[in-house]
Amino acid sequence: MIRWEHQDLHTRSPFGIARWTHSTYPRSFVYFEEGGLVGRGEAAPNAFYGETGETVKVIGPLLEDALGDPWDWQGLHSRLAARMPHHHPSVKCALEMAALEWCAVSANLPVWRLLGLSDVPIPESSYTVSLAELPDMRRQAHDAWDSGHTILKVKLGTEHDQQIVEALREEVPQARLRVDANAAWSRPQARRMLGVLEALDVELLEQPLAADDLDGHAALRALARLPIIADESLHHVSDVPRLAAAFDGINLKTAKLGGPLQALSALRTARALGLGIMIGCMIESSLGIAGAAHLAGLADWADLDGALLLADDPFGGLEWQAGHLARPSGVGWGVSQR
C-alpha cells in the first residue's frame, strides 16, 4: 500500500536566493507499507527543475505502481525512467527513499549500512546566509556564528555582492565562508568577483554562471584559485562527465537527481573523473535531509542545513551539534515523525 501526505513547511524567516525569496515550501511524503513494515520518502519539488507542489500531487500517484518489489532497486529506476526519463526527480526520489527504507527496516539496519557504506563522519555542514538586505544578512551571519556554526554559505546574485561579502567577512572574521551565486552572474561580474573572493579567503564558489554556460565556467575555472562547484548545471547522473572540464566539484542533491541511489551513482562517476563532492539539499524536513546524510560521509563538503531553517519540521531524530551532523544510526533513515 502506498499513501501520500502533502504539507506546507515554513522557514523561520524568509529564505532568499538570486531567483526568489520564499517562506513556504510545499512538500510531499510517501509511505510504502508491506508486511507490516513501512518505508518513507520525501518529495521536495523545485521549479528550477520543473516541479511544483501541484505537479507532485498529480504525478506521484501516476508513478507509484513502479514501486513493486522494494528490493528491485534497478527495476524501480528503470520503470521510472521509462515513464518519465528526465522529469519529476523529487517524486522519483521519494519513491526510491521509501523502497530503501523498507528494505533497511526489514533487515534491521540503517540505510547506509544496507548500502555497504563505511561509518565515516559527515564533514561539518555549512549554514546558509540567505540573500536579503545587508543588515539582515549581517544579523543572520552573526546569529549563526553565535550558535556555533563556523562555516557559512552566503547566497549572492546582486549588483552589491562585493559589499555583501566584505561586510560578512567583517561581521564574522573567523568564519569559513563559501559563496553561492545560484547562476546569477555574468562572465565579467564573475571574473571581477574572483579576486574579491580570493582576497577575503572564501573557500569555494558555487554555480557562478548560467547552468548551460559550460564554456564560461571552464574559462573561469582556469583563472580561479578556489574550487568552482556545479549545482544548477547538474540535473541528471548523465550530466556528470560533461561537467568535469568546467568545474572542480559537483553539488549532489537527492531531490534533483531522483533519489539517494542516483546521487550515489553520480558520486562514483564524479570520483572517477577527479571531481570533488558536495552533498547538498533543498529546504527539506529531517526525513529528506536524512536521505542525503546517509551518503554524506563520502563527501568533501556538506551543505545539509535545510531542516535547521524550518519552523515546523514534521520529523525529528537527527543529532546536530551546531554545524556537526552525526551520521544517522537508527534503523532505516533514523528519523521519527513528531
N, C-alpha and C positions, 0 to 999 in steps of 0.2 A: 504494500500500500504506500502511496506517495501523497503527501499533504504539503500544501504551500501556505505560508503565512506572510502577509505583507505589512510593513511597518515603516513609518517615517521616523528616522533618527535625527537628532538635533545636536548641533555643536554648541559648546558653551558660549561661544561668541562667533560672529560672522567669520567665515573662512574664505580668504580671497587669494586667487592666483591671477595671472595675466588675463585669462579669458573671462572670468566671472567671480562673483562673491555670492556664497550661499550659506544659509544656516540650517536648511532642511534637506535631508538625503533619504530618498525612498530606497528601502532595502527589502529583499525577499528572502525568506528562509524556507528551505525544503527539508522535509523529514521523510526518510525512507525506512519503512518498518517491515520486517520479515522475520518470522520465527521468534517473535518476542524481542528482537533486537532493533535498535534504531540508529541510523546514520544521518548526520545533519550537514547541511551546506548553506552557504550564503551567496546570494547574487547581489553584487554592488555595481549597478549599471553606471556608465559614464557616457555622456552624449558625444564626447570626442571620438569614442569607439562605436558610435551608432546605436547606443542603447539608452532607454529611459525606464523609469519605474513602470510606465504603462506597457512598454514593449515586453518587459519581463513577465508581467501578468498574462499577456496573450501568448507568448512563446513558450513559457515554462511548461504548461500542460501539454503543448504540442510535441515537446521533446522528451517528456518524462518516460515514455514507454521504451526509449532507448536503453534505459537502465533495467535490464533483465536480470541476468546473473551478476550480482555485485562483484564477484571475483574476476569477471571478464573485463578487465580494465581496457585492454586493447580493443575489444569488441565495442565497448561503450564509446571510446574515442572515434572509432571507425564509423559507427552508426550516426553519431552526432555530426561528424564531418561530412558524411554523405548527404545529410539533410540540410545542414547549414555550414557550408565549407569555411567561410570566413566571417560569420556573423554571430551575434548574441553570445560573446565569450563569457559574460558573467553568469548566464543561465547554465552554460556548459560547466563552468567552474562549480556552481552549486551542486549539480548532479554528480560530478566527479568527487567532490568533497564528501557527499553523502555515501557514495559507494565505498570510498576509502575508510570512512569512519565505521561503517557497518562491518567491514572485514576486520578492522582493528579491534572492535568490540568483541567480535566472535572469537578472536584469537587472544583476547585479554591483554592487548599491547597498546602502547602509544603508536600513532601513525608513523612517526619517524623510525621506530624500530621495525614496524611491519615492512617498511621500505628498505630496510637493511642499512640505514644511515648510522654514522657514528655519533656517539654522545659528545658532541663538540659544543662549547659555549657559543652563544649568539654574540656577534660583535655589538658593542654599545650602539644603541639606536640614536639617531638624530631626533630632535624635536622641532617642529615646524613653526617658524615665524611667518604668519600669513601676510599677504600683501594688504596694506591699509595705509592710512595717513601716518606720516613718520612718527609723531608722538605715540600713537598706538603700537607701532612696530617696536619702538624703544621699550614700551611697557611690557609687551609680550616677551621680548628678549630678557629683560631684567627679571621678570617673574619666573621664566623658565630656568634661568641660571640660579635664582634663589631656591628653586625647588630641587636643584641637584642635577639638572640636565646640562652636561658640559659640551655637547655637540648640537649646534643649531643649524637648521636648514632654512635658508632665507629665500622666500619667494620674491622674484623680481619680474620685470617686464614693463617698465615705465621709462619716461624721459629723465627720471631723477634717480636712477639706480645707483650711480656712483655716490650720491649723497646718502642714500639709504645704507649702503654697505659701510661707508665711512662712519656714519652715526652709530651703527650697531657695533662696529669694532670698538668705538669709543665707549659705548654703553657697557659692553661685556668684554673687556680687553683680553681676558684669559680663555674665552670660549673658543672652541674649534668651530669655524664657520664653513658651511657648504652653501652653494648658491644654485637655485633652480629658476631659469628664465621661462620655462614652460613654452618654448618655441616662439618667443615673442620678439627676439632681437633681429635686427637687420645685420648683414655681414659687417658693415662699417661699425655699428654700435658694438657688436661682439668683439671686434678687433680692439676697439678703444677700451672696452671693459677688461680685456685680458690683463693689461698692465695694472689696472686698478686692483683687480682680484689678487694678482700675484704680490703686489706691494703690501696688501693687507693680510697676507698669509691665509688666503682662502684655500681649503683643502681640495675641492673639486668643483666642477661646473657641470650642471645637468641641463641637457637639451637647450642650448642657446638659440638655435636657428629653427626654421620651419622643418616639420617632420620629413618632408621629401627632399630637403636640401642636403644631400649627402656630400656633394662636391664642396659645398661651403663648409660643412663640418670637417671634412678631410683637410681643407686648407687651413682652417682654424687650428686643428689639432697639430699641424706641422709647426705652428708658431707657439703653441702653448707649453708651459712648463708644469701645468697642473692637469690632472686627468679630466677628460671630457666624456660624460656619460650619456647614453641614449635612453630616452624614455618614450616620448611620443613617436619616435621613429620605429619603435618596436611594437608590432601588433600581433605577430604570429611567430611560432617557432621557426618557420621557414625564412623569416627575415634576418636571422642572426648572422649567417655567412656574409651577406652583403653589407652589414654594419661594421665588420671587422676592420675595414680600411678607413673608416671615418671616425671611429670612436675608440676610446681606451677601455670602456666598460659598458654594461647594459643594466638597466633597472628592470628587474623581473617582478611583475605583479600578477598574482594568480587570476584576478578578476578580468584582466585584459588578455591573458594568454589562454584561458579556457580551463584553468584548474591547476592544482599542485603538480600533477604528473606532467603536464605540458610545460610548466615552469622548470621542473627538474630536467626535462629533455632539452630545453633551451639553455639551461645552465651547463649541462655537459657539453653541448655543442660549442658554447662560448668558451669554456675552458680549453677545449681542443684548439681553438683559434687564438688563444692567448689573451682573451678579454677578461677584465675584472668583472666582479659580480656585486651588484647591489640588490638586496631583497627589499622591495617597497610595498606600498599598499595604497588603497583608496581610503576615504573616510568609511571605515567598516566597524562593525561590532567586534568584540573579542573573539567571536567564532571565526569571522573572516581573517582576523589577524593571526589566529592560531594556525589557519591553513598555510600561511606563509612562514610562521615561526618554526614549524617542524622542519623546514628546509634551510633555515637561516644560518645554521652552523656551517654551511658550505660557502657562505658569502664573505666578501671582503668588507662590505659596508651594509649597515642595516638602517632602514627608514620605516619603522613599524609603529609609529605613534598614532595611527588613525583612531583607535578606540580611546586613547587618552584625551582626545579632543572632544569627545562626546559628553553631553549632559545626561544621556539616557541610554547607556549601554545595556541591552537586554541579557547579556551573558557576562559571567564572571569566572574567575579561576586562574587567569594569567597572573604570574607573580612579577611585579615591577619593583625595582628599586631605582628611582629616578630614571636614567636612560638605560638601565640594565634590565633586560627581559630574560627571565630564566626559561630554559628550554622546557616546554610542557612535559610533565612526567605522568599525568593521568592517562587512563585508558582512552583510546580514540583521540579526539582533538584536545582533551584535557580541560575543557571548559564546561560550565554548567549554566542552565537557564536560571535567571534571577526570579 
